[in-house]
Amino acid sequence: MREKRTPLRQRQAEATRSLIVEAARALFLADGYTSTTIEAIADQAGVAVSTIYAIFGSKRGILRLIREEWHRQTHIQEFLAEDQTELEPTMRLDSLALATCWQWQMGAEVIAIYRSAAAADREAAAELAEALAGRRKGLDAFIGSLANHLRPGLDIQDASAILRALCQVELYEELVGRSGWTAQAYQNWLAAALKRELLAD
């Protein structure tokens, strides 16, 4: 059976979209979201301004796609939604440490772009708040799978707070971005810290 091929026009459209997204991402990081114009993105990508408006509608449309592609690549939403009850508690936390490390490895720049955008764009700020609220909800659901394995005296509410604190992007930025840790060292540290703070001996 012959493999179905993507039509040429569709491949060209996808390539153009990728060029625009990569150009915008580089400019957002270098110059800031607010200072980057659609004209600058078009010039960097080698496309017409009208092409960007036709595909994305606005600068915020490009920003939204950057975030959506990040979520798709890291699969963090699917991971947090999975049923974890069949795995040993230590394995669940090892998996969460890996998923968190992967999320921030691929997404620290996205967070930086969104922070820049949120400072000047109310709707971008609302999108960032919604994304972080969704992540918080996912982590709260994850801790529920550990309810019967928490260390003595630790209730679900406090366990959720500890989990959210340890998995914040700011810790990744401090340890990997500013203190010279490798991503693997961060992942190992996070897994050990989660087990120590959350699980019974």
N, C-alpha and C positions, 0 to 999 in steps of 0.2 A: 504494500500500500504506500503510495507516494505521500510524503510529508507535505501538509498544507503550507504554502508559502504566504508570507505577509505581502500584500500588494505594495508596489514600489512607492506609490503616493503616500501610503500610510507610513512606510519606513522613513521617507523624507520628512514627513510631518513630525515624527517622533525624534528624528535627528535634530531638526530645527528647535523643537521644544527643549531638548537636552542642552543645546548650545546656549540658548537664552538663560536657562536655569543656572548653568555653570558660570556664565558671565555675570549674572546678577549676584550669585553667591560670593564670587570673588570681590566684586565691587562693594557689596554690603559689608564685608569683613574689612576691606581696606579703607573705605571712605565713610562707612556708616550708612544705615538705611535711609535716614532723612536726607543726607547730602547726595545720595545716588539718584540720578534722574533716569527716566525711561530712555531718553536720548543717549545717555552714556551706556546703558545696557545694550541698546541696539548697536551702537558703534563697536562695543567690545565683542558682541556676538556676530557682527557682520550681517545684520538683517535690518529691514526697514522698521521704523517706529510703528507703523500701522500693523505690521506682522505681530508685534508684541501685544498690542491692544486687541487684535483679533483673537489671539490664542488665550491670553490671560485676563484681559479686561482692565487690569490695573497693576500697579506695583505690588499691591497687597496680594493679588492673585498669584504672583510669582512666589511671594513669601509663603503663602499657604501650601503651594505645591512642594516647596523645599521641605516643609515640616511633614507633609503627608508621605513623601518619599522616604524620609528618615524613619518614620514609624514602620513603613512597609519593610524596609531593609533590616531593621533590628528585631522585628516580630515581638516587641515587648508587650504589646496589647494582647496578642494571642497567648503569650506565656502566662501573663497574670490571670487570664481567663481560664486557663487549663485546670482540670481537676488534679490536685497535687496529693490527694489523700493516700494514694497507694505507695508513694515514695517515703522512705525513711526521712525523718525531720532534718537530719544533717545533709542528706542529699538534696532536699528541697532548698535549703539555704545555700548550698554549693551552686545549685542551678540559678538561684536568684542573683548571687554574686556575679556569676558569669554573664547573665543577661543584663545586669546593671552596668557592668564594665563595658560590654559591647555597646549598650545604649549610649553611654557617655563618650566612648571612643569615637563613635560615628556622629554624635549629636552635640558635643560641646560647642562647636561652631554655630550650630543652628540655634542653640540657646542664646549665645552671644548676639546673634543677628536679631532674634526676637526681643531681647532686652533693649537693644538699640531702637528697634521699631516701636516698642511699647512706650518708650519715653516720650514719643511725639505723636503717636497714632493711637487714638482711643480704641478703634476696632481691633488693631493688632494686639493691644494690651488685653482686650477681652478674649481674643483667641488664645493668647498665652495662658491667661488665667483658667480658661476652660480646659486646655490641655493638661495643665498641672493638677487641676481638680480631678480630671479623669485618672491621672496616674495615682493620685492620693487614694482614690476610691479603689483602684486595682490593688494597691499595696494593703489597704485595710481588709480587702477580701482575702488576700493571700495569707495574712496573719491568722485568719479564721481557721485555716487548715492546720495550724499549729496549736490550737487552743488546748488540746489535751497533753501537750508536751512542754509547756512553758515552765520556766523555773519557778519554784515556790514563792508565793507572794507577788508575782507579776500578773496583773490582770490584762485583759485584751486591750483595753484603752491605752494603758501605758506601753504595752508591747507594740502597738501600732505606732505610737509616737516615736519609740526608739527605732523601729524599722524605717520609718520615713526619714528620720534624722540621719541615720547612717547611710542611706541610699541617695542623699541629695547630691546634685551635680557639683555643689560648692566644694564638697570633700574631694571629689575626683580632680577638680581644678587645682585645689591646693596641693594635693599629694603628687599628681602626675604633671600638671601644668606648671606649677611653681617650685615644687620641691625635688623634682628630678626622678620620681619613682617611675618604674615601668608599669604598663597596664597590668601585666601579670602580677607584679608585687601588690598593686592596689586590689586586684581581684582576690588574691590570697588573704590579704589583710581584712578585706570586707567579709569574706566567708568566716574567718576566725572570729571577728568581732560580733557578727550576727549570732553565731552559735554561743559565744560566751555570754552575751547580754540577754539572749532570749530563751535558750533551752535549759532544761533541768540537766543536772550532771548524770 
